[in-house]
Amino acid sequence: MKKELKHPKYSLESHEERFGTEEKCRQYIAELRWENGVPTCPHKECRNMYMNYYISSRKVWYCSKCKKQFSITKGTIFESSNLPLTLWFKAIYYFTIHKRGLSSCQLSRNLGTEQRTAWFMLHRLREALNNNDSLNLDGEVEVDETFIAPILGKDVRLQRKKKNHDAEMERIHGLSEYKKRKLRGYPLKTNRQKGVTKEVIEQRKIEQALLGERKNFEQPIVVFGMLQRNGKIHLEVLGKGDGEARKENVFPIIQRHVTSKSIIISDQSSIYKTAKKSFKDHQTVNHSKGYVIKGIHINGIENVFKHLKKMIQGTFFHLKLHHFNAYLREHSFRWNVLKKSDREKVDEFLPELLGKRLKYGELISRTFNPLNFAA
Ligand SMILES: [Zn+2]
């Protein structure tokens, strides 16, 4: 006897059966956004539900009350897109079922569109998941931060860029401490603070004002993550550079998303020292002694980070800081629906389409604003 699958397969064919024609897609969106699928005028102060006509040649509805036309996609992420809805639903299929995401190049091959079209589509789908503020974590919550830096490895372009950067820094500031010690053959591990007097600090300040600061090549991006045991996760970017993992950056995020009745579990980092005041309890694990001590661990959130890094290395390679939160949303969504079947994943995603919009101009002029983490 054939064993029944835990999650029945959901192929592209079965997806096309549901969303294979424009008519089916329109019908689905209508049912999603309007009660019983009855078209309702979206214009403010009208909201007319009666006697709205469909103009099939223009694919828009005509409101009999305010005499304006409206499209079914108004107020969804598809708003003012010229692409057929069937293509959008196909993109949603690929976007939700791939375990580690797919690049715009791959999506363009799957859909037969240009790469830039696929890129914009993917970013709109990520924007659809932008409702982090409504998420609340409860119970036992693991918190941790991680650093994601580009991996030089076999990336020749990046290696060349680093070489040029190092040469430029050497020209301005001279050899770095690291290089000096390496040339002289001194042991590399030293206490940097040793011998730093007030005069030396003053001298450094003067030098920095003249020459600018010595910068490392490509500072890592700092990501903060929270995981509710047997529940959902939430990830957010703190900024670029080691110094961004600060208490002032982290605490507002925890307070926004974690209820005060929760137990916070973290490593012994000084960032979380005061967590006991605002939450029910705060447990710590000393990572220098072991990863699980008396049953306390944060291996759940470490696992999330591991898979996040795999996704970036395997699919996207290099992400811009101002787009990073969008990719984190994608990863969080995927993690939160991990145990569901493919069909349930798609069904989970579809209601997110409503009430969000991303214009191309907004996307390409996006900047990273540390005060507005939802951007
Ligand atoms: Zn109207």
Boltz pocket constraint, residues with backbone or C-beta under 6 A from the ligand:
constraints:
  - pocket:
      binder: B
      contacts: [[A, 41], [A, 42], [A, 43], [A, 46], [A, 47], [A, 48], [A, 63], [A, 64], [A, 65], [A, 66], [A, 67], [A, 68]]
      max_distance: 6.0
